[in-house]
Amino acid sequence: MPPVVRVQGLQKQFGRIEAVRGIDFAVEAGEVFALIGPNGAGKTTTLRMVATILHPSGGTIEVAGIDVSTDPAAVRERISYLPEEAGVYRSMTGRAYLRFMAEIFFADPADRAEALETAQEVTGLGERLDDKVGTYSKGMTRKVLLARAIMTRPALAILDEPTSGLDVLNAIEVRDTIKGFAREGMAVLLSSHNMLEIEYLSDRVGIIDRGRLLHVGTPTELKESYGAANLEAVFAEVAR
């Protein structure tokens, strides 16, 4: 079976700045693949290109066998994207927001109902879903946004800092949710500065710095390669 995502020779330039310099990787169905590296390394730029938000300067990206550059609309039907700085309609209740998003994604009432049920369960907010989002903490808002991102059960979920703003217990819950959806076959491409999160979630990790992918492997392989006790030490070695 071909990978859900195949990236080959990917490049992105902003004027004279080379943000991404010819990287290659693939993400299989049911796999959680993470990109780690210092600020400005090219992680978010890469995620945005896979998400069809930025157009590559060179190279190719295929999602489910579809070229992102030639048919971005078809790719968007198969992915979801949660950026680090995502927003929600603060005047809506959490439940109304999720229902609204389900109506955008699905024409069939049964599909909408199933997506809404999934989203409500993912948030874990219970009756607080009937309160306006403007009254939520940052962590609660993030859980609603994550629910929106995976309620459609996309072939690929692109998650930038998925547990941003969450306390330890809620972060663990969200990570377990992501792993559960991956076990059901959803591919996940994510980035996070939380190395404990990366180590817990990821099947494979790509280390990116100055737009180049330096090393790809399992967390165990990377720790062995860098002679490190954990991914934080690996990250520190790369960031020097």
ChimeraX attribute file (.defattr): number of C-alpha atoms within 10 A of each C-alpha:
attribute: neighborCount
match mode: 1-to-1
recipient: residues
	/A:1	5
	/A:2	12
	/A:3	17
	/A:4	22
	/A:5	23
	/A:6	20
	/A:7	18
	/A:8	15
	/A:9	14
	/A:10	22
	/A:11	24
	/A:12	22
	/A:13	14
	/A:14	9
	/A:15	7
	/A:16	6
	/A:17	8
	/A:18	16
	/A:19	22
	/A:20	26
	/A:21	20
	/A:22	19
	/A:23	18
	/A:24	18
	/A:25	16
	/A:26	17
	/A:27	22
	/A:28	20
	/A:29	20
	/A:30	21
	/A:31	24
	/A:32	25
	/A:33	25
	/A:34	26
	/A:35	26
	/A:36	25
	/A:37	24
	/A:38	17
	/A:39	12
	/A:40	13
	/A:41	21
	/A:42	24
	/A:43	28
	/A:44	21
	/A:45	20
	/A:46	24
	/A:47	22
	/A:48	17
	/A:49	20
	/A:50	31
	/A:51	24
	/A:52	20
	/A:53	15
	/A:54	14
	/A:55	17
	/A:56	21
	/A:57	16
	/A:58	15
	/A:59	16
	/A:60	21
	/A:61	26
	/A:62	21
	/A:63	25
	/A:64	20
	/A:65	13
	/A:66	18
	/A:67	17
	/A:68	23
	/A:69	18
	/A:70	12
	/A:71	12
	/A:72	18
	/A:73	12
	/A:74	14
	/A:75	23
	/A:76	18
	/A:77	12
	/A:78	17
	/A:79	24
	/A:80	23
	/A:81	26
	/A:82	23
	/A:83	21
	/A:84	16
	/A:85	9
	/A:86	12
	/A:87	11
	/A:88	16
	/A:89	12
	/A:90	14
	/A:91	13
	/A:92	17
	/A:93	20
	/A:94	28
	/A:95	22
	/A:96	18
	/A:97	22
	/A:98	25
	/A:99	20
	/A:100	14
	/A:101	18
	/A:102	24
	/A:103	17
	/A:104	10
	/A:105	15
	/A:106	14
	/A:107	10
	/A:108	10
	/A:109	11
	/A:110	10
	/A:111	15
	/A:112	22
	/A:113	15
	/A:114	13
	/A:115	25
	/A:116	25
	/A:117	15
	/A:118	17
	/A:119	25
	/A:120	21
	/A:121	14
	/A:122	20
	/A:123	24
	/A:124	17
	/A:125	15
	/A:126	10
	/A:127	9
	/A:128	16
	/A:129	21
	/A:130	13
	/A:131	15
	/A:132	17
	/A:133	23
	/A:134	15
	/A:135	13
	/A:136	17
	/A:137	11
	/A:138	13
	/A:139	16
	/A:140	21
	/A:141	22
	/A:142	25
	/A:143	26
	/A:144	24
	/A:145	24
	/A:146	26
	/A:147	24
	/A:148	26
	/A:149	21
	/A:150	26
	/A:151	24
	/A:152	24
	/A:153	20
	/A:154	20
	/A:155	22
	/A:156	31
	/A:157	26
	/A:158	26
	/A:159	24
	/A:160	24
	/A:161	18
	/A:162	23
	/A:163	23
	/A:164	17
	/A:165	16
	/A:166	19
	/A:167	10
	/A:168	10
	/A:169	8
	/A:170	17
	/A:171	18
	/A:172	15
	/A:173	17
	/A:174	22
	/A:175	16
	/A:176	14
	/A:177	18
	/A:178	22
	/A:179	21
	/A:180	13
	/A:181	18
	/A:182	21
	/A:183	14
	/A:184	11
	/A:185	17
	/A:186	24
	/A:187	28
	/A:188	31
	/A:189	24
	/A:190	26
	/A:191	27
	/A:192	21
	/A:193	17
	/A:194	14
	/A:195	17
	/A:196	12
	/A:197	18
	/A:198	24
	/A:199	18
	/A:200	13
	/A:201	22
	/A:202	19
	/A:203	18
	/A:204	20
	/A:205	26
	/A:206	23
	/A:207	21
	/A:208	24
	/A:209	23
	/A:210	17
	/A:211	22
	/A:212	21
	/A:213	22
	/A:214	13
	/A:215	13
	/A:216	18
	/A:217	15
	/A:218	16
	/A:219	21
	/A:220	16
	/A:221	14
	/A:222	21
	/A:223	18
	/A:224	13
	/A:225	12
	/A:226	15
	/A:227	11
	/A:228	16
	/A:229	12
	/A:230	17
	/A:231	22
	/A:232	17
	/A:233	15
	/A:234	22
	/A:235	20
	/A:236	12
	/A:237	11
	/A:238	16
	/A:239	13
	/A:240	6
